[in-house]
Amino acid sequence: MSGYRIAIVGATGLVGQTLLQVLADYRLPLAELVPLAREGQGRRVRFGNEELAVEPLDAMDWRRVEVAFFAAGNPVSEAYVPEALRHQVTVIDKSSRWRMDPEIPLVVPQVNRHAIGDAPLIASPNCSTIQLVIALAPIYRRYGLKRVIVSTYQSVSGTGREAVVELEEEIRAHVEGKTYAPQVYPVPIAQNVLAYCDAFGEQDYTGEEWKLMRETPKILGTPVRLSATAVRVPVQVGHAESVYLETERPWALDEIRDLLQHSPAIRVVDDPGAGLVPTPLDAAGQDDVLVGRLRRDPYEANGLHMFVVADNLRRGAATNAIDIMLAIADRWNLGG
Ligand SMILES: NC(=O)c1ccc[n+]([C@@H]2O[C@H](COP(=O)([O-])OP(=O)(O)OC[C@H]3O[C@@H](n4cnc5c(N)ncnc54)[C@H](OP(=O)(O)O)[C@@H]3O)[C@@H](O)[C@H]2O)c1
Protein backbone atom coordinates (compact mmCIF):
# COMPACT_ATOMS: atom_id res chain seq x y z
CA MET A 1 0.00 0.00 0.00
CA SER A 2 1.36 3.47 -0.80
CA GLY A 3 1.18 6.29 1.67
CA TYR A 4 2.93 7.85 4.62
CA ARG A 5 4.67 5.57 7.13
CA ILE A 6 4.27 7.34 10.46
CA ALA A 7 5.09 6.74 14.13
CA ILE A 8 3.50 8.75 16.94
CA VAL A 9 5.50 8.75 20.16
CA GLY A 10 3.21 9.57 23.09
CA ALA A 11 0.11 8.35 21.22
CA THR A 12 -1.84 7.84 24.46
CA GLY A 13 -1.34 11.44 25.58
CA LEU A 14 -3.42 14.51 24.74
CA VAL A 15 -1.21 15.68 21.89
CA GLY A 16 -0.69 12.13 20.58
CA GLN A 17 -4.42 11.45 20.48
CA THR A 18 -5.02 14.79 18.80
CA LEU A 19 -2.37 13.90 16.19
CA LEU A 20 -4.37 10.73 15.46
CA GLN A 21 -7.56 12.79 15.24
CA VAL A 22 -6.05 15.39 12.88
CA LEU A 23 -4.47 12.68 10.71
CA ALA A 24 -7.89 11.05 10.41
CA ASP A 25 -9.50 14.43 9.63
CA TYR A 26 -6.92 15.18 6.91
CA ARG A 27 -7.58 11.76 5.27
CA LEU A 28 -3.94 11.37 4.22
CA PRO A 29 -2.84 8.18 2.49
CA LEU A 30 -1.22 5.99 5.16
CA ALA A 31 0.79 2.84 4.64
CA GLU A 32 1.82 2.44 8.28
CA LEU A 33 0.72 4.16 11.50
CA VAL A 34 2.48 3.08 14.70
CA PRO A 35 1.16 4.47 18.02
CA LEU A 36 3.90 4.30 20.64
CA ALA A 37 3.84 4.84 24.40
CA ARG A 38 5.63 3.64 27.48
CA GLU A 39 3.93 0.25 27.31
CA GLY A 40 1.69 -1.64 24.87
CA GLN A 41 -0.02 -4.22 27.11
CA GLY A 42 -3.30 -4.41 25.20
CA ARG A 43 -3.84 -0.64 25.18
CA ARG A 44 -5.60 0.79 22.14
CA VAL A 45 -6.04 4.29 20.68
CA ARG A 46 -8.75 5.61 18.41
CA PHE A 47 -7.98 6.47 14.79
CA GLY A 48 -11.12 7.50 12.91
CA ASN A 49 -13.46 4.54 13.21
CA GLU A 50 -10.64 2.13 13.98
CA GLU A 51 -8.75 1.21 17.12
CA LEU A 52 -5.00 0.72 16.89
CA ALA A 53 -2.87 -1.35 19.25
CA VAL A 54 -0.34 0.73 21.20
CA GLU A 55 3.24 -0.52 21.00
CA PRO A 56 6.08 0.01 23.49
CA LEU A 57 8.53 2.70 22.41
CA ASP A 58 11.61 0.84 23.58
CA ALA A 59 10.90 -2.08 21.20
CA MET A 60 10.32 0.13 18.12
CA ASP A 61 11.97 -0.93 14.87
CA TRP A 62 12.52 2.48 13.24
CA ARG A 63 12.90 0.93 9.77
CA ARG A 64 9.10 0.62 9.68
CA VAL A 65 8.52 4.39 9.31
CA GLU A 66 9.87 7.46 7.52
CA VAL A 67 8.45 10.17 9.78
CA ALA A 68 8.00 10.27 13.57
CA PHE A 69 6.07 12.76 15.67
CA PHE A 70 7.47 12.99 19.19
CA ALA A 71 4.90 14.12 21.79
CA ALA A 72 6.08 12.56 25.03
CA GLY A 73 8.16 15.26 26.72
CA ASN A 74 11.83 16.28 26.74
CA PRO A 75 13.41 13.18 28.36
CA VAL A 76 11.75 10.85 25.82
CA SER A 77 12.81 13.06 22.89
CA GLU A 78 16.34 13.28 24.26
CA ALA A 79 16.57 9.49 24.63
CA TYR A 80 14.91 8.30 21.40
CA VAL A 81 15.14 11.02 18.72
CA PRO A 82 18.83 10.27 17.95
CA GLU A 83 17.96 6.61 17.36
CA ALA A 84 15.13 7.52 14.97
CA LEU A 85 17.44 9.93 13.10
CA ARG A 86 20.09 7.22 12.76
CA HIS A 87 17.49 5.21 10.85
CA GLN A 88 16.87 8.12 8.41
CA VAL A 89 13.50 8.89 10.01
CA THR A 90 12.43 12.55 9.73
CA VAL A 91 11.52 13.71 13.24
CA ILE A 92 8.96 16.41 14.05
CA ASP A 93 9.45 17.09 17.73
CA LYS A 94 6.79 18.65 19.99
CA SER A 95 9.09 18.84 23.00
CA SER A 96 11.16 21.92 23.81
CA ARG A 97 14.45 19.97 23.80
CA TRP A 98 15.91 21.43 20.56
CA ARG A 99 13.70 24.46 19.92
CA MET A 100 16.37 27.04 20.65
CA ASP A 101 19.26 25.07 19.10
CA PRO A 102 20.52 27.32 16.28
CA GLU A 103 21.08 24.23 14.09
CA ILE A 104 17.47 23.03 14.41
CA PRO A 105 14.64 24.79 12.53
CA LEU A 106 11.72 25.90 14.71
CA VAL A 107 8.79 26.00 12.35
CA VAL A 108 5.26 27.26 11.91
CA PRO A 109 4.73 26.52 8.20
CA GLN A 110 2.39 29.50 7.65
CA VAL A 111 5.21 31.78 8.86
CA ASN A 112 8.66 30.26 8.13
CA ARG A 113 8.38 27.04 6.16
CA HIS A 114 11.53 28.10 4.27
CA ALA A 115 13.52 27.44 7.48
CA ILE A 116 12.98 23.66 7.14
CA GLY A 117 15.42 23.14 4.25
CA ASP A 118 16.55 19.53 4.30
CA ALA A 119 16.71 19.26 8.11
CA PRO A 120 16.05 15.75 9.41
CA LEU A 121 14.85 17.10 12.79
CA ILE A 122 12.30 19.91 12.93
CA ALA A 123 11.08 21.43 16.18
CA SER A 124 7.46 22.49 16.60
CA PRO A 125 7.06 25.53 18.89
CA ASN A 126 5.27 25.88 22.20
CA CYS A 127 1.47 25.96 21.85
CA SER A 128 1.08 29.58 22.97
CA THR A 129 3.88 30.66 20.60
CA ILE A 130 2.27 29.09 17.52
CA GLN A 131 -1.00 31.03 17.70
CA LEU A 132 0.86 34.22 18.60
CA VAL A 133 3.26 34.15 15.63
CA ILE A 134 0.45 33.25 13.22
CA ALA A 135 -1.29 36.49 14.27
CA LEU A 136 1.88 38.61 14.53
CA ALA A 137 3.65 37.58 11.30
CA PRO A 138 1.41 39.40 8.79
CA ILE A 139 1.45 42.58 10.90
CA TYR A 140 5.23 42.42 11.36
CA ARG A 141 5.82 41.93 7.63
CA ARG A 142 3.68 44.88 6.56
CA TYR A 143 4.20 47.37 9.39
CA GLY A 144 7.26 46.23 11.40
CA LEU A 145 7.17 45.54 15.16
CA LYS A 146 8.61 47.82 17.82
CA ARG A 147 7.20 46.20 20.95
CA VAL A 148 4.90 43.31 21.93
CA ILE A 149 3.32 42.64 25.33
CA VAL A 150 1.36 39.41 25.74
CA SER A 151 -0.76 38.08 28.60
CA THR A 152 -1.98 34.53 28.14
CA TYR A 153 -5.00 32.71 29.56
CA GLN A 154 -3.96 29.08 29.09
CA SER A 155 -6.13 26.00 29.41
CA VAL A 156 -5.22 23.03 31.58
CA SER A 157 -4.88 20.65 28.60
CA GLY A 158 -1.63 22.53 27.89
CA THR A 159 -0.22 20.74 30.94
CA GLY A 160 -1.27 17.24 29.75
CA ARG A 161 -3.98 14.66 30.48
CA GLU A 162 -3.46 14.56 34.27
CA ALA A 163 -4.30 18.27 34.52
CA VAL A 164 -7.57 17.78 32.61
CA VAL A 165 -8.56 15.07 35.09
CA GLU A 166 -7.56 17.30 37.99
CA LEU A 167 -9.77 20.17 36.78
CA GLU A 168 -12.75 17.82 36.29
CA GLU A 169 -12.32 16.26 39.73
CA GLU A 170 -11.89 19.62 41.44
CA ILE A 171 -15.07 20.94 39.79
CA ARG A 172 -16.96 17.81 40.90
CA ALA A 173 -15.59 18.09 44.44
CA HIS A 174 -16.55 21.77 44.53
CA VAL A 175 -20.13 21.05 43.42
CA GLU A 176 -20.44 18.24 45.96
CA GLY A 177 -18.95 20.36 48.75
CA LYS A 178 -15.97 18.02 49.13
CA THR A 179 -12.28 18.81 49.33
CA TYR A 180 -9.74 17.74 46.68
CA ALA A 181 -5.99 17.79 47.21
CA PRO A 182 -4.34 19.09 43.98
CA GLN A 183 -1.66 16.81 42.51
CA VAL A 184 -0.69 18.57 39.27
CA TYR A 185 -0.84 22.26 40.19
CA PRO A 186 0.41 23.57 43.55
CA VAL A 187 -3.03 25.03 44.39
CA PRO A 188 -6.58 24.32 43.11
CA ILE A 189 -7.16 25.38 39.49
CA ALA A 190 -11.00 25.11 39.59
CA GLN A 191 -12.56 28.46 40.59
CA ASN A 192 -9.07 29.93 40.37
CA VAL A 193 -6.53 31.70 38.17
CA LEU A 194 -2.79 31.00 38.51
CA ALA A 195 -0.44 33.83 37.53
CA TYR A 196 2.18 31.30 36.39
CA CYS A 197 2.04 28.25 34.12
CA ASP A 198 5.20 26.51 35.26
CA ALA A 199 8.44 27.02 37.20
CA PHE A 200 9.93 30.47 37.74
CA GLY A 201 13.29 31.15 36.08
CA GLU A 202 15.51 34.03 35.03
CA GLN A 203 14.39 37.50 36.15
CA ASP A 204 11.28 35.96 37.76
CA TYR A 205 9.74 35.04 34.40
CA THR A 206 8.43 31.47 34.10
CA GLY A 207 9.66 28.88 31.60
CA GLU A 208 6.45 29.28 29.59
CA GLU A 209 7.03 33.06 29.42
CA TRP A 210 10.61 32.60 28.22
CA LYS A 211 9.39 30.18 25.55
CA LEU A 212 7.11 32.90 24.15
CA MET A 213 9.85 35.53 24.42
CA ARG A 214 12.61 33.40 22.83
CA GLU A 215 10.74 31.30 20.27
CA THR A 216 8.87 34.22 18.66
CA PRO A 217 12.02 36.05 17.41
CA LYS A 218 13.52 32.78 16.12
CA ILE A 219 10.39 32.03 14.06
CA LEU A 220 9.87 35.59 12.80
CA GLY A 221 13.60 35.84 12.04
CA THR A 222 14.00 39.19 13.75
CA PRO A 223 14.69 40.45 17.26
CA VAL A 224 11.35 41.24 18.93
CA ARG A 225 11.04 43.19 22.16
CA LEU A 226 8.40 40.85 23.54
CA SER A 227 7.43 40.51 27.20
CA ALA A 228 4.98 37.87 28.40
CA THR A 229 2.85 36.97 31.39
CA ALA A 230 1.55 33.39 31.10
CA VAL A 231 -1.50 32.57 33.20
CA ARG A 232 -3.32 29.25 33.77
CA VAL A 233 -7.13 29.39 33.82
CA PRO A 234 -9.75 26.71 34.56
CA VAL A 235 -10.60 26.02 30.91
CA GLN A 236 -10.24 22.53 29.45
CA VAL A 237 -9.09 23.33 25.88
CA GLY A 238 -8.13 26.58 24.13
CA HIS A 239 -5.46 29.14 24.95
CA ALA A 240 -6.37 32.86 24.81
CA GLU A 241 -3.90 35.73 24.54
CA SER A 242 -4.34 39.44 25.09
CA VAL A 243 -1.75 41.00 22.78
CA TYR A 244 -0.58 44.62 22.73
CA LEU A 245 1.82 45.62 19.98
CA GLU A 246 3.39 48.77 18.58
CA THR A 247 4.32 48.85 14.92
CA GLU A 248 7.13 50.76 13.18
CA ARG A 249 4.78 52.15 10.53
CA PRO A 250 1.24 53.57 10.70
CA TRP A 251 -1.87 51.56 9.78
CA ALA A 252 -5.63 51.88 9.56
CA LEU A 253 -7.72 49.45 11.59
CA ASP A 254 -9.62 48.26 8.49
CA GLU A 255 -6.29 47.46 6.80
CA ILE A 256 -5.24 45.33 9.79
CA ARG A 257 -8.59 43.52 9.83
CA ASP A 258 -8.37 42.85 6.10
CA LEU A 259 -4.74 41.75 6.32
CA LEU A 260 -5.48 39.26 9.12
CA GLN A 261 -8.62 37.97 7.40
CA HIS A 262 -6.56 37.12 4.32
CA SER A 263 -3.66 35.53 6.22
CA PRO A 264 -3.28 31.75 6.50
CA ALA A 265 -4.82 29.90 9.46
CA ILE A 266 -6.53 33.06 10.82
CA ARG A 267 -10.25 33.77 11.20
CA VAL A 268 -11.18 37.28 12.29
CA VAL A 269 -14.01 37.17 14.85
CA ASP A 270 -14.47 40.81 15.65
CA ASP A 271 -17.94 42.23 16.03
CA PRO A 272 -18.29 42.86 19.77
CA GLY A 273 -21.62 44.67 19.25
CA ALA A 274 -23.03 41.44 17.82
CA GLY A 275 -21.39 39.40 20.58
CA LEU A 276 -18.66 38.13 18.25
CA VAL A 277 -15.39 37.81 20.14
CA PRO A 278 -12.98 34.86 20.09
CA THR A 279 -13.53 32.29 22.87
CA PRO A 280 -11.84 29.00 23.78
CA LEU A 281 -15.16 27.17 23.34
CA ASP A 282 -15.39 28.40 19.74
CA ALA A 283 -11.72 27.63 19.08
CA ALA A 284 -11.82 24.09 20.52
CA GLY A 285 -11.96 21.28 17.99
CA GLN A 286 -10.99 23.36 14.94
CA ASP A 287 -7.77 24.67 13.40
CA ASP A 288 -8.22 28.41 12.91
CA VAL A 289 -6.54 31.01 15.08
CA LEU A 290 -9.40 33.32 16.08
CA VAL A 291 -8.50 37.01 16.27
CA GLY A 292 -10.75 39.76 17.60
CA ARG A 293 -11.13 42.75 19.93
CA LEU A 294 -9.05 44.67 17.38
CA ARG A 295 -8.66 48.26 18.54
CA ARG A 296 -6.21 51.14 18.53
CA ASP A 297 -4.55 52.13 21.77
CA PRO A 298 -5.98 55.47 22.96
CA TYR A 299 -2.52 56.85 23.80
CA GLU A 300 -0.14 55.32 21.25
CA ALA A 301 -0.83 56.02 17.55
CA ASN A 302 0.75 52.77 16.33
CA GLY A 303 -0.46 50.74 19.30
CA LEU A 304 -2.81 47.82 18.54
CA HIS A 305 -4.69 45.55 20.95
CA MET A 306 -6.06 42.17 19.92
CA PHE A 307 -7.34 38.95 21.48
CA VAL A 308 -5.99 35.73 19.96
CA VAL A 309 -7.51 32.31 20.72
CA ALA A 310 -6.73 28.81 19.39
CA ASP A 311 -7.13 25.15 20.23
CA ASN A 312 -3.78 24.41 21.90
CA LEU A 313 -3.97 20.68 21.14
CA ARG A 314 -4.84 21.10 17.45
CA ARG A 315 -3.38 24.36 16.08
CA GLY A 316 -0.94 24.66 19.03
CA ALA A 317 0.43 21.13 18.65
CA ALA A 318 -0.95 18.41 16.36
CA THR A 319 -2.05 20.48 13.36
CA ASN A 320 1.20 22.44 13.29
CA ALA A 321 3.21 19.21 13.39
CA ILE A 322 1.19 17.67 10.56
CA ASP A 323 1.40 20.89 8.53
CA ILE A 324 5.21 20.61 8.89
CA MET A 325 5.05 17.07 7.48
CA LEU A 326 2.88 18.24 4.57
CA ALA A 327 5.31 21.09 3.86
CA ILE A 328 8.05 18.50 3.21
CA ALA A 329 5.85 15.78 1.72
CA ASP A 330 7.99 15.62 -1.43
CA ARG A 331 10.74 13.95 0.66
CA TRP A 332 8.82 10.70 0.48
CA ASN A 333 7.88 8.80 -2.60
CA LEU A 334 4.27 8.06 -1.86
CA GLY A 335 3.97 5.93 -4.95
CA GLY A 336 1.23 8.09 -6.46
N1 LIG B 1 -0.70 19.78 25.71
C1 LIG B 1 -0.36 20.75 24.88
O1 LIG B 1 -1.15 21.69 24.61
C2 LIG B 1 0.97 20.75 24.22
C3 LIG B 1 1.22 21.69 23.22
C4 LIG B 1 2.46 21.73 22.60
C5 LIG B 1 3.42 20.82 22.98
N2 LIG B 1 3.16 19.89 23.95
C6 LIG B 1 4.23 18.93 24.25
O2 LIG B 1 3.82 17.64 23.78
C7 LIG B 1 4.35 16.63 24.64
C8 LIG B 1 3.20 15.75 25.15
O3 LIG B 1 2.26 16.55 25.86
P1 LIG B 1 0.82 15.99 26.29
O4 LIG B 1 0.09 17.17 26.77
O5 LIG B 1 0.26 15.14 25.22
O6 LIG B 1 1.22 15.05 27.55
P2 LIG B 1 0.38 13.87 28.24
O7 LIG B 1 -1.06 13.98 27.93
O8 LIG B 1 0.80 13.84 29.66
O9 LIG B 1 0.92 12.53 27.50
C9 LIG B 1 2.25 12.08 27.63
C10 LIG B 1 2.52 10.97 26.61
O10 LIG B 1 3.91 10.65 26.65
C11 LIG B 1 4.05 9.24 26.81
N3 LIG B 1 5.27 8.92 27.56
C12 LIG B 1 5.68 9.47 28.72
N4 LIG B 1 6.84 8.89 29.11
C13 LIG B 1 7.15 7.97 28.16
C14 LIG B 1 8.22 7.05 27.99
N5 LIG B 1 9.21 6.97 28.88
N6 LIG B 1 8.23 6.26 26.89
C15 LIG B 1 7.23 6.34 25.98
N7 LIG B 1 6.18 7.19 26.09
C16 LIG B 1 6.15 7.99 27.17
C17 LIG B 1 2.82 8.82 27.58
O11 LIG B 1 2.64 7.41 27.41
P3 LIG B 1 1.97 6.49 28.58
O12 LIG B 1 0.47 6.53 28.35
O13 LIG B 1 2.51 5.12 28.30
O14 LIG B 1 2.38 7.05 29.89
C18 LIG B 1 1.77 9.66 26.87
O15 LIG B 1 1.42 9.04 25.64
C19 LIG B 1 5.15 17.37 25.69
O16 LIG B 1 6.48 17.48 25.23
C20 LIG B 1 4.52 18.74 25.71
O17 LIG B 1 5.39 19.74 26.19
C21 LIG B 1 1.97 19.83 24.57
The ligand as an ORCA input file, in Angstrom:
! r2SCAN-3c Opt
* xyz 0 1
  N      -0.697     19.779     25.712
  C      -0.361     20.753     24.876
  O      -1.145     21.693     24.611
  C       0.972     20.746     24.222
  C       1.225     21.693     23.219
  C       2.460     21.731     22.603
  C       3.415     20.821     22.978
  N       3.164     19.892     23.946
  C       4.234     18.933     24.247
  O       3.824     17.639     23.782
  C       4.350     16.634     24.637
  C       3.196     15.754     25.152
  O       2.261     16.551     25.861
  P       0.822     15.988     26.294
  O       0.086     17.166     26.765
  O       0.259     15.140     25.223
  O       1.220     15.046     27.552
  P       0.376     13.865     28.237
  O      -1.058     13.984     27.929
  O       0.803     13.842     29.660
  O       0.920     12.526     27.501
  C       2.250     12.076     27.633
  C       2.519     10.974     26.606
  O       3.914     10.653     26.647
  C       4.051      9.240     26.815
  N       5.273      8.923     27.558
  C       5.680      9.471     28.718
  N       6.837      8.890     29.105
  C       7.150      7.966     28.157
  C       8.220      7.052     27.993
  N       9.209      6.972     28.880
  N       8.231      6.258     26.890
  C       7.233      6.343     25.981
  N       6.177      7.192     26.087
  C       6.146      7.991     27.172
  C       2.819      8.821     27.580
  O       2.638      7.415     27.415
  P       1.969      6.485     28.580
  O       0.474      6.534     28.353
  O       2.513      5.117     28.296
  O       2.384      7.046     29.895
  C       1.767      9.662     26.870
  O       1.416      9.044     25.645
  C       5.152     17.370     25.691
  O       6.483     17.475     25.229
  C       4.516     18.735     25.715
  O       5.387     19.738     26.189
  C       1.966     19.831     24.572
*
